[in-house]
Amino acid sequence: MSASPHKYALGVIGTGHIAGVIVRRLIESGYLQPDRIIVTPSKNLAAHPMPRGVVVAANNAAAVKDSRLVMLSVTPQRFADAAVSIRPVVSADQLFISVMAGQSTARIASVLGGPQVRVVRAMPNLPFGLGRGVTGLFRGEAATDDDIEEARHFFNAGGVCVEVEREDLMNAVTAVAGSGPAYFYYFVEMMMKGGVAAGLKPEAAQVLAAHACVGAGAMLLQADASPAELRAAVTSPGGTTQAAMNKLTDCNVAEHVTQAVLAAYRRSQELGKLADG
Ligand SMILES: NC(=O)c1ccc[n+]([C@@H]2O[C@H](COP(=O)([O-])OP(=O)(O)OC[C@H]3O[C@@H](n4cnc5c(N)ncnc54)[C@H](OP(=O)(O)O)[C@@H]3O)[C@@H](O)[C@H]2O)c1
């Protein structure tokens, strides 16, 4: 990060579940030293303390005033209250990164002081904590090239980033990557069920299904090939995989999965309208 007159590199407003995951990863990856981070107090901190060295502010304004970069990670319905407490100390040289679902960059800027407030919106997912996350990014109206670059570096500490060019596409990011881990777990569960139906013990079925999926995922990320090409490579004509694929096709699973992702997308749009309303 560039030299800055601010005492802290990062102030965190809303020290809950996702903030804990992000802060821990930023420190573990070496992106930030703990004493460069200041967080707001929260009930969550008693049960899930921040890593040693992270500073706990007396209040929201104190966490923002001395921080060049501020992460907004309260629940969307609590943002209006949080904004009232920090608006008086927002300054022109600060960048706000919001991980809040459904709150538009225009609304965030507006409640923090006006359209000149620099905001980048991000939607990370939980594997961020293992360095295997994927984060969607959208650049608000006043955010600069340097701001989006900084947001990329920040979220690359926990995986990879995909920038979208229109804000409504953050709903698609949520539907594919935010909810994505649940689709994966569901598929593993169903594979386990099949294994158990074929006679395996549940524990063995879980190890086999989970490792088959995780190993395939690792190959997909390394290979210079599409998922369809990799699938074709394991599907010998007339073989076992072909028998399974025929069944998936007969049951129209492809269409159902597509519709499931679109249902998550529409729900994300609805929740965004309620939050911005
Ligand atoms: N969890 C995820 O996987 C995930 C992933 C991506 C994005 N997000 C987004 O991240 C945001 C937070 O989610 P979460 O799961 O971390 O929620 P959470 O665990 O409920 O954390 C929210 C935190 O905000 C604090 N808070 C509430 N009102 C506040 C205020 N006025 N000032 C300062 N702090 C305040 C709460 O403190 P108290 O407990 O003391 O009230 C709590 O620590 C949401 O907008 C969510 O959409 C979450």
The ligand as an ORCA input file, in Angstrom:
! r2SCAN-3c Opt
* xyz 0 1
  N     -21.417    -13.997      5.877
  C     -21.061    -14.088      4.600
  O     -20.704    -15.147      4.083
  C     -21.062    -12.863      3.720
  C     -20.431    -12.914      2.466
  C     -20.408    -11.760      1.675
  C     -21.019    -10.601      2.130
  N     -21.638    -10.584      3.335
  C     -22.273     -9.318      3.772
  O     -21.527     -8.819      4.863
  C     -22.392     -8.106      5.753
  C     -22.212     -8.663      7.150
  O     -22.551    -10.038      7.151
  P     -22.134    -10.980      8.374
  O     -22.540    -12.337      7.995
  O     -20.725    -10.700      8.746
  O     -23.127    -10.404      9.521
  P     -22.950    -10.438     11.093
  O     -22.094    -11.584     11.510
  O     -24.325    -10.276     11.669
  O     -22.107     -9.111     11.390
  C     -22.636     -7.836     11.326
  C     -21.832     -6.987     12.298
  O     -22.247     -5.630     12.184
  C     -22.272     -5.080     13.502
  N     -23.138     -3.916     13.505
  C     -24.486     -3.868     13.423
  N     -24.904     -2.590     13.446
  C     -23.800     -1.825     13.554
  C     -23.579     -0.421     13.621
  N     -24.578      0.483     13.579
  N     -22.305     -0.006     13.733
  C     -21.261     -0.873     13.763
  N     -21.415     -2.216     13.706
  C     -22.673     -2.674     13.600
  C     -22.760     -6.196     14.366
  O     -22.401     -5.948     15.702
  P     -23.332     -6.458     16.922
  O     -23.355     -7.953     16.822
  O     -22.641     -5.953     18.136
  O     -24.692     -5.851     16.675
  C     -22.009     -7.387     13.769
  O     -20.741     -7.515     14.348
  C     -23.800     -8.282      5.225
  O     -24.170     -7.122      4.542
  C     -23.692     -9.460      4.286
  O     -24.575     -9.327      3.209
  C     -21.661    -11.672      4.163
*
